[in-house]
Amino acid sequence: MVCYKRKPIVLPPPRPLPANINIEVWHINETGEWFTSYNDYLKRMDFYMQHQFTCEITGTSFLTFFEALNSEETQFRLVEEKFPLKLREPVAKFVHFNEIRRVDLLVEQVYARFKADFYPGERVYVRRKADKLHRTAGSDELLEKPTPSLADNSQRSYVVKEKARFNAVVDVTAQQVVKPAFSKYMITEEFGVNSLMVGEQDIYRDRSTFTKHLIKCFCKITLRRASSKIGAPLCVKDEYLVMYGLTLEWPASMLKFKDDLPELRNGNNSKNTQKGSPMPSNQIPQDSKRPAENSGKSFETKRPKNINGNTSAFPLPNDFASDDPIQQYNGPNKALDRAFYYNEYLDHVPFDQPGKRFAHMYKLLEIYQFCQTFGKILILAPFSLDAFISSLKCTDPKETVNISLKASLNLPLPDKKNPIKLEESKDNDLGEFYDRIEKRSPGVSKFLKSQSSPNVSYKVSVSEVFDFDALDDVASNGTSLIVECFIALERLFIDEKGEWRCMVMDKWYDEDELTTKPESKEKKDAVADENSEKQKNEENDNIHDPEIDDLLERCLNFRKLSWSERLSKRHFKNGFWIIVLLGIFQDCMHLPMYTAFVHKFIKAVVPSEGSATHLNKVLWQNFCQNLSLEDKIRALWILVDIASNFSLDIKLYIEDTLEVCTQIRSEKLKLSKRLKSEQSTLSLLSTSEAAQNVSPESLKSKIESHQASIDEINQDREYLTQKLIENDVRRLKSLGVDRNGNKYYWQELSGVQRNIKEGCTYCGSGRLWIRGVSKKDAEKLLKVSANEVEMWQMLANQSSIEKATAEVFKIIKLEDQSLVYVDKDEKTTLMNPNGTINNVIQFSPIQKKVVDETPGRVLLSESIWVSIDKPEDVDQLILWLSDDVTSDQTLAKQLRAIKKPLIQSQQRRLSHLGVSSSLDQGQNLLQKMNENEISEADMKSCQINEEEQTLNDEEELEDIAREIMELDDSSKTRVTLNRIRELEERRDYLLNTRTFKGHANKLHVRAQRKQAIIEVENKVKKQEAALNEYLSARIQRVNPTEKVWTNDLARKLWDMSLYMGAVGKPLVRNKLSVKERIAEIFNGMVSSHQKKS
């Protein structure tokens, strides 16, 4: 039986025929399964084609299901054809409840026991060494004839007719065996009448019929483990007991290995099945006498199937409520308390904050994973998920608008020629941006307005004019990363020679509709032709839209250069890459899953009127302005989807990577053997006998040398393990599911580099992702209908998750943190304010999920993705999973295995970003605002008092002196002389009224007032800076001028980016061949022995 992850697969029974049998189905011949849905057929075939199956007979692993099935059939047929039929029963009786527990040792024992033991009915051959044989016949004449020699009979086949067993001859006096026990055989010619009497040393079997391989295959086919206890013996399977005349009666010496009360255990299994354990409805019932195989360890028990026989990716978790009163509920998942999600603006916001979620989060993560995994073939340097999102947001002009706060004093300060004034903004504009800030980060607008005081006021300042020249400078406006991703994927379609490397299929076949079979062949052909013609016309109408064709005609041959030729010449700069993108979309527009979006994309990007002289720049501006972030992600995802399915370069890279991984595993095996040898040698050197033969100095030197070799080997093994992880380019798999059906992912699990050198830019996701339960799993696990799930999802998108939960499932959260179920006028408490649950009532599965996740954080949709960013939350999650002993512990084991690199990744990300919580940001803001608070005393100290008012005389004297000098230089007229006389009189009066002491005091008061004005102005600036820092952190505004990534790989190969048109022979080789990649990996090893090998 084929095994999957060491568990035998039990194929589902035949499905009942549908009501309409005149339908086309997809059939798997090997298993007998059939499907009415092509997608279900593909899913099942994809499962069967995984290299995770094992041939139970030979033990060969890493096979597909069909390879393992063929291997088992081949070995079974080999046993049937070769292994002697008459020898099977003795061998079966010998191995039945044998004291040897290991199959390999049992094979050796069987081979030694039956090599010279023959049984009636077996075909044998006579050896040539014997001189004479006693001819047995019925007449004296035959006895008188000479015995034929063995040379004449060496190639003849004989059949054993009778067997006589003689005991050993023992000398009783000396207690010695004179002659050991032996057997005599009467054999007859298989195709003759002559008979011979021979000994066991004179005959032999055909070498091909009795080998250790055949014995092992026979044991694998015939035997099973007698019980589930450790050390249990092997016994013959139930179906062969009658055939070989055996029973399941246990020997007295082995009764301790017998299962205790198997009936009670079967009853527990049935109870778990009724409670929702993963026993499928189409499970083949097994014999109750086989407790070892009925204990829930078969493949079908672990992975339930739907009606079409499709296997889910993970076992459904058990319920957390158990019938055992000792088992206590371990509380909700506290790791979700500080989880985050991405809203429609791709802001990283807390999970419990209401808002619209980013619709294509799965596509965004798939794009990032694809670019990281195949970065070498795409010519993309590694980058972080945060950098990718920031670059995407930089393509939206609204995201790069500078929204800031300006502060002003409500009372003007004296001595300021140009006092601080706020630019007057229209009320509509203020309201719009306040609403926008409030929408992106609820509560921020109210908090900012609350900071205004009688002395200081704040207003929003917005840079209304967007600089399109800055948008065209891709290298310095923050969009280089997302543009490089587009260009890298476009390069996969056509190479520099103009040859296509990614051929999109001409026809896409959807699932066939169920149609009745026509009565006659003629009618069938007529209807088929009519339907085909009608369907073809409809497809042409949908695909060939005249408006779309006109728009594309203006772009694809811009400046008399086709988009394919432009792609082969690598002309991407200044927006020409969008023309190439439009050409690729035109080539895949006939695929129905892309058609609607491609039409939308073309209408949004291509200008509708006139032929622009700078069409390439207009396309880029329209791309940034007219497309949402979700549209841009979907456009990029289409390229990823096509490349992953049709790109020849990606396919070859995957095949080469599999070979690279094989060689790495081979080197790891060699290292393991070397390590064992070094450890053995070191152990011998450490013994007292070895120490006596050599001097202490020499012994110490040898021990240190071998210990150094062991350390190097261990270091190389760890290094090769990391290289295996980096070269695992298979699709990212989930770590497992929790008891509520949520799936967990870690993007650094495989295909990317984990160990980053010190000083290098952080590249990774740095998060543990949680995806909500799917609709199908919700129906099975949570026992909710599809209509309820759809209604909940619709309400959650329109309002909030908490309101959707209250409306659909009638569970609300009160102010005292308790959860109640409201049914009409009756309220039932589910969870008390102290966090304990109500054990009196029986919880439904959906109620258990809501209690676990709280009404405002229910994960009831595959489109809901949340992330865990903090290391302490990972510890909390592992603890929560480990405490729940009733559910599957696969996820907990996986998280414990990757805990160290996962936490390191999170710490590197937090250190790189300098992220702090919104609570800490608010506290820091309040602290800075309190430190720089402007009081009434501060404002009063800035005003001019009566004492300081007299200091204005000093300024008047300076003005008088300046005017007198100007009049002296001018022509002397009567008016001038009179003015000079008046000024001199005023000067004399002021000089006579001032005293030195009073003047000094007045100067000191003025200096203090000016210093107070400076301090107030500094406080206003610090308040403004603190508020803007808080605002930027909360609304997560991107900084286009900040350079977060450079395509170092492209610059290394061509000394320029892909956007600038990297083409031609690279400066250095991009090591993509198997030989080069293996050499590069082995050169990084420490052990010199491995380098040479």
Secondary structure by P-SEA (a helix, b strand, c coil): ccccccbbbbbbccccccccccbbbbbbcccccccccaaaaaaaaaaaacccccccccccccccaaaaaaaaaaaaaaaaccccccaaaaaaaaacccccccaaaaaaaaaaaccccccccbbbbbbccccccccccccccccccccccccccccbbbbbcbbbbbcccccccccccccccbbbbbbccccccbbbbbcccccccccccccaaaaaaaaaacccccccccbbbbbcccccccccccccccccccccccccaaaaaaaaaaaaaaacccccccccccccccccccccccccccbbbccccccccccccccccccccccccccccccccbbbbbccccccccccccccccccaaaaaaaaaaaaaaccccccccccaaaaaaaaaaaccccccccbbbbbbcccccccccccccccccaaaaaaaaaaaaaaccaaaaaaaaaccccbbbbbbbccccccccccccccccaaaaaaaaaaaaaaccccccccccccccccccccccccccccaaaaaaaaaaaaaaaaaaaaaacccaaaaaaaaaccccccccaaaaaaaccccccaaaaaaaaaaaaaccccccaaaaaaaaaacccccccccaaaaaaaaaaaccccaaaaaaaaaaaaaaaacccaaaaaaaaaaaaaaaaaaaaaaaaaaaaaaaaaaaaaaacaaaaaaccaaaaaaaaaaaaaaaaaaaaaaaaaaaaaaaacccccccccccccbbbbbbccccccccccccccccccccbbbbbcccaaaaaacccccaaaaaaaaaaaaaccaaaaaaaccccccccccbbbbbcccbbbbcccccccccccccccaaaaaaaacccccccccccbbbbbccaaaaaaaaaaaaacccccaaaaaaaaaaaaaaaaaaaaaaaaaccccaaaaaaaaaaaaaaacccaaaaaaacccccccccaaaaaaaaaaaaaaaaaaccccaaaaaaaaaaaaaaaaaaaaccaaaaaaaaaaaaaaaaaaaaaaaaaaaaaaaaaaaaaaaacccccccccccaaaaaaaccccccccccccccccccccaaaaaaaaaaaccccccccc
